[in-house]
Amino acid sequence: MINSTNHSKMADWVGNDFKNEARKALSPETIADCEPLIGIIHSDCWINNMLYRYDDDRKRVAEIRIIDWQIIRLGHPTIDLIHYLYTSTMADVRKKHMSTFLNHYYDT
């Protein structure tokens, strides 16, 4: 279960410690190097590896399926998030909405 302590750790990791921890998180030597969170990550998470189903009005995405799971590994889930955001969105969109994206990711 994610609690405010985990949220704070994740926010610190993404916001303050990302540059210091990125090398360790991208190529962890141990599972502990993926802390404070660990999960199975896709490792190639970008728009071309996703299938979308839209609602009946075709105005909103109703479901997303991630495909092409050939290079999964254990790691920090933020790696897939950051990879997706920087390969599948425009810089102006990230600049304007990054906080919203990160909060939605955490809340979901």
Secondary structure in CASP SS format (residue, H / E / C, confidence):
PFRMAT SS
TARGET T0000
AUTHOR 0000-0000-0000
METHOD secondary structure of the structure
MODEL  1
M C 1.00
I C 1.00
N C 1.00
S H 1.00
T H 1.00
N H 1.00
H H 1.00
S H 1.00
K H 1.00
M H 1.00
A H 1.00
D H 1.00
W H 1.00
V H 1.00
G H 1.00
N C 1.00
D C 1.00
F H 1.00
K H 1.00
N H 1.00
E H 1.00
A H 1.00
R H 1.00
K H 1.00
A H 1.00
L H 1.00
S C 1.00
P C 1.00
E C 1.00
T C 1.00
I H 1.00
A H 1.00
D H 1.00
C H 1.00
E C 1.00
P C 1.00
L C 1.00
I C 1.00
G E 1.00
I E 1.00
I E 1.00
H C 1.00
S C 1.00
D C 1.00
C C 1.00
W C 1.00
I H 1.00
N H 1.00
N H 1.00
M E 1.00
L E 1.00
Y E 1.00
R E 1.00
Y E 1.00
D C 1.00
D C 1.00
D C 1.00
R C 1.00
K C 1.00
R C 1.00
V E 1.00
A E 1.00
E E 1.00
I E 1.00
R E 1.00
I E 1.00
I C 1.00
D C 1.00
W C 1.00
Q C 1.00
I C 1.00
I C 1.00
R E 1.00
L E 1.00
G E 1.00
H C 1.00
P C 1.00
T H 1.00
I H 1.00
D H 1.00
L H 1.00
I H 1.00
H H 1.00
Y H 1.00
L H 1.00
Y H 1.00
T H 1.00
S H 1.00
T C 1.00
M C 1.00
A H 1.00
D H 1.00
V H 1.00
R H 1.00
K H 1.00
K H 1.00
H H 1.00
M H 1.00
S H 1.00
T H 1.00
F H 1.00
L H 1.00
N H 1.00
H H 1.00
Y H 1.00
Y H 1.00
D H 1.00
T C 1.00
END
